[in-house]
Amino acid sequence: MQLNINGESRNTNADASMPLLWVLRDEMNLTGTKFGCGVAACGACTVHVNGQAVRSCVTPASTLVGQKITTIESLGTPDKLHPLQAAWIAEQVPQCGYCQSGMLMAAAALLARNPNPSDADIDATMTNLCRCGTYQRVRAAIHRAAAAMKGGAA
């Protein structure tokens, strides 16, 4: 099966029922996407499919042929961080960091469709779980990134 991952056409011989998470991690060596719960509850495995946040642990890879898959590896680069990554650092969001790639991908999808989210918008969209409880920092970082993306101070 051929998948479009981070703008590249990638081939895999993975079983059609294999969840995208395992294709990314085990077949493509893209390990930024994390396994958390395996039942789409925690969000550690969040990636984008055609710009929408999707839980990759329960999404069969075969259903994504012809779709545009984006992982945390293409959100930004070490030399040019995405505004969310810069805001995450400025707001000191990560503690253990395990859930952060999924959080960042969920937040990026939110800002792509709503460049000026309210606290209520953020709370309704960010259903990812963080055992460290950094939800207030996540909210502050999303507001900071939204301002930076509009050309305001970060």
HELIX and SHEET records of a PDB file:
HELIX    1   1 LEU A   20  TRP A   22  1                                   3    
HELIX    2   2 VAL A   23  GLU A   27  3                                   5    
HELIX    3   3 SER A   56  VAL A   58  5                                   3    
HELIX    4   4 ALA A   61  LEU A   64  5                                   4    
HELIX    5   5 ILE A   72  SER A   74  5                                   3    
HELIX    6   6 PRO A   83  ALA A   90  1                                   8    
HELIX    7   7 GLN A  100  ARG A  113  1                                  14    
HELIX    8   8 ASP A  119  THR A  125  1                                   7    
HELIX    9   9 TYR A  135  MET A  149  1                                  15    
SHEET    1   A 5 GLU A   8  ASN A  11  0                                        
SHEET    2   A 5 GLN A   2  ILE A   5 -1                                        
SHEET    3   A 5 LYS A  68  THR A  70  1                                        
SHEET    4   A 5 THR A  46  VAL A  49 -1                                        
SHEET    5   A 5 GLN A  52  ARG A  55 -1                                        
END                                                                             
